Amino acid sequence: MFAAGLAVIGYQQGLLVGLLSLGGFVGGAVLGSRLGPALLSGGSESPYAPVTALLGGLLLGGIVAVGLEGVARSARARWVRGELGNTIDGVGGAALLTGLAIGLAWVFGAVALHTPGARELRSSVQESVILRELNDALPPSGPILRVLNRIDPTPQVRGPEARVPPPESGIAADPDVRAAGRSVVRVLGTACGLGVAGSGWVAAPGIVVTNAHVVAGEDDTVVDVRGEGELEATPVHFEPRNDLAVLRVGGLDEPALALGRPRRGRTAAVLGYPENGPFTASPARIGPTANVVSQDAYGRGPVTRSMTSFRGKVRSGNSGGPAVDEDGRVMTTVFAARVGEKPAGGLGVPNGVVEQALGHISGPVDTGACVT
């Protein structure tokens, strides 16, 4: 019905008017989305930046579109003549706005599928044949969703450099590494009105380890187990200093991963759901564990904390997932990509910190403010 309604409007206004108006709206929206956050004291880092960008884009985009619509109608009156010309222009306008309607439906469906907490809405989208076909043809990922739905804001942190040889690419196919992947989950929630997605790993029956910045400010955290369903998660440990959180998850029966003893130079694989996409195992090599002066999960500092470095690629969404060795044992819990010169590297919460946290979990705990 939505597409049919826009098709009628498109036929009435014509292709020329539609193109100029839509182009004006897009240009104004892009400019408005940049100018909106600039008016805030915290700029693009402000927690209100996404809302301000949206409002600024809609406002300026609408103003530019209205201004160009008058110009476009005058041009149409001069250039489009005769019954055939008007028919062609009208059919073009209908096709343009029909395509726009389908695009909006795809974006809406993609956001609904990836927005934690919107379970009933997600079910309706999954039952839609049209949206299912659209998502098969245009998977809901990439730059559009990264704008509309925040994917785990993986910190960029200065920490110890691994200084080890390149990773072994074959580690991702190791049977024990693949078996360990069955105990790695996607962690979803909503903080400050934005969807956040990260990773986590099963440390004990019904217990998941992840990062503090993945669950900070949330009250609707869930874990997704290999796309087979979401389980409600209750934070039972939240430690911003070491960027560590522990969740209790009812109904979670995946096997627990064992903690290993990381040695410098040991081959490993980073397991998780980068960019809220499919499960991925990326090769890595463990570096040293050292005490450094850095910052906590909220970017506050200086704080002295222990970090395990490793050589390997870390992407948004890997936060909270494990780096495991060839036996499937956890070497460290990923929390950041390392800032510095190439090669690419990451930083993890040492196993000693994780062991201490697992030994002191109790009832539900508050997850503080959201991470901006």
C-alpha positions, -999 to 999 in steps of 0.1 A, spaced: 0 0 0 28 24 9 46 17 -25 13 21 -44 5 54 -27 39 68 -35 36 55 -71 4 76 -75 21 107 -61 51 100 -84 29 98 -115 12 130 -107 43 151 -101 64 134 -128 100 122 -130 116 156 -134 100 171 -103 107 139 -84 144 137 -93 151 174 -84 131 172 -52 146 139 -41 181 151 -50 176 183 -30 163 164 0 193 140 -1 218 169 -4 201 189 23 199 159 46 236 151 42 245 187 50 220 189 79 232 157 94 267 171 95 257 205 108 234 192 136 260 175 158 283 205 153 259 226 174 264 203 204 290 210 230 304 175 226 301 175 188 299 141 172 309 124 205 278 136 222 252 109 231 226 132 214 246 134 182 226 107 163 192 123 172 205 158 163 219 145 130 186 129 121 166 160 130 190 183 112 190 162 81 152 160 80 148 197 86 174 210 61 166 183 36 129 192 37 137 229 32 159 223 2 134 199 -13 105 224 -11 127 251 -26 137 229 -56 102 216 -61 90 250 -74 120 252 -97 113 217 -109 76 224 -117 86 254 -137 111 234 -157 86 206 -163 61 231 -176 87 243 -202 103 210 -212 76 184 -209 50 188 -236 23 167 -252 3 138 -240 31 113 -247 57 134 -229 35 138 -198 28 101 -198 65 91 -200 73 117 -173 45 104 -151 55 67 -155 91 77 -147 80 95 -116 59 66 -105 89 42 -109 112 66 -90 89 68 -59 81 31 -60 118 24 -59 121 49 -30 93 31 -11 110 -3 -16 143 12 -4 127 27 27 110 -7 34 144 -24 31 161 1 55 132 -2 80 133 -40 78 171 -41 81 170 -19 112 142 -39 128 161 -71 122 192 -57 139 177 -36 167 179 -53 201 148 -53 222 124 -50 192 114 -86 193 77 -83 182 87 -59 154 115 -82 143 91 -112 141 67 -92 118 96 -83 95 108 -119 94 73 -130 83 72 -105 55 78 -122 21 87 -90 4 112 -79 30 127 -114 32 133 -113 -5 148 -78 -2 172 -89 25 182 -120 5 191 -97 -24 205 -68 -3 217 -82 30 212 -57 58 248 -47 63 273 -22 52 275 16 55 237 22 57 233 1 88 264 15 104 248 49 102 214 38 114 224 12 140 255 16 161 277 -15 160 299 -21 190 321 11 193 353 -9 197 378 13 215 411 24 199 435 21 228 473 26 231 488 -5 246 517 -29 245 528 -39 210 528 -77 204 561 -78 184 555 -114 173 556 -131 138 526 -129 115 496 -152 124 491 -186 108 461 -183 85 452 -220 89 443 -217 125 407 -207 116 401 -242 102 415 -261 132 388 -285 145 393 -274 181 390 -238 171 358 -245 152 344 -264 181 352 -235 204 332 -212 181 300 -230 192 305 -214 227 308 -179 213 276 -158 213 264 -125 200 256 -99 227 229 -74 219 213 -45 238 201 -9 236 219 20 253 209 57 250 184 47 223 210 31 201 215 -6 193 248 -21 204 262 -54 193 293 -73 205 305 -108 212 309 -130 243 320 -165 253 306 -191 276 328 -194 307 306 -217 328 270 -232 326 248 -202 320 276 -177 323 289 -154 295 320 -132 296 320 -100 275 332 -64 277 318 -36 300 315 -12 270 293 -38 252 266 -37 279 271 -3 295 239 16 301 216 -13 290 186 -29 307 176 -52 278 207 -72 271 203 -105 253 226 -131 238 220 -147 205 232 -182 201 242 -189 165 210 -172 152 188 -198 169 171 -175 193 177 -148 219 181 -154 256 177 -128 283 209 -119 300 214 -104 335 247 -86 343 263 -100 374 297 -83 372 305 -49 356 340 -35 358 347 -5 337 384 -3 349 393 -35 330 364 -33 305 349 -66 317 314 -78 323 299 -111 332 263 -121 323 240 -148 337 219 -163 309 190 -187 316 186 -215 292 221 -213 279 235 -249 276 265 -244 253 298 -259 267 321 -237 286 355 -228 272 386 -234 294 411 -206 302 446 -213 290 480 -199 298 490 -175 271 526 -176 260 542 -149 238 542 -161 202 514 -187 206 492 -190 175 455 -180 181 422 -171 165 399 -142 174 363 -155 175 332 -133 173 306 -115 153 325 -85 137 302 -57 125 272 -77 138 277 -100 109 282 -138 107 305 -157 130 341 -152 120 374 -167 131 404 -145 123 441 -155 127 461 -139 155 493 -144 175 496 -138 212 520 -111 225 530 -102 260 508 -93 290 519 -60 307 507 -34 331 502 -1 313 488 34 320 458 38 298 420 44 302 389 26 313 358 15 293 345 51 293 378 65 280 386 79 315 421 80 328 448 77 335 444 42 350 469 15 355 456 -18 341 469 -51 327 465 -59 290 474 -89 268 485 -78 234 481 -99 202 489 -94 165 458 -97 143 429 -78 130 401 -65 153 369 -52 139 338 -36 156 318 -64 171 347 -85 181 347 -69 215 340 -94 243 349 -124 221 378 -147 229 411 -152 213 417 -190 215 447 -212 209 448 -243 186 433 -264 215 403 -241 218 414 -226 251 408 -189 258 441 -169 257 424 -135 263 391 -116 260 393 -90 232 383 -55 242 401 -31 218 420 -26 186 455 -12 193 463 23 181 498 25 165 518 16 135 511 -15 114 508 -45 116 473 -46 130 469 -56 165 445 -59 194 443 -59 232 426 -83 255 416 -86 291 441 -110 308 428 -144 320 438 -136 355 414 -106 356 387 -128 342 393 -156 367 390 -131 396 358 -117 382 342 -152 378 351 -160 414 331 -130 427 299 -130 408 266 -128 427 233 -110 420 223 -85 393 245 -53 391 240 -19 375 257 -13 342 262 24 346 259 50 319 261 43 282 295 46 264 294 75 239 
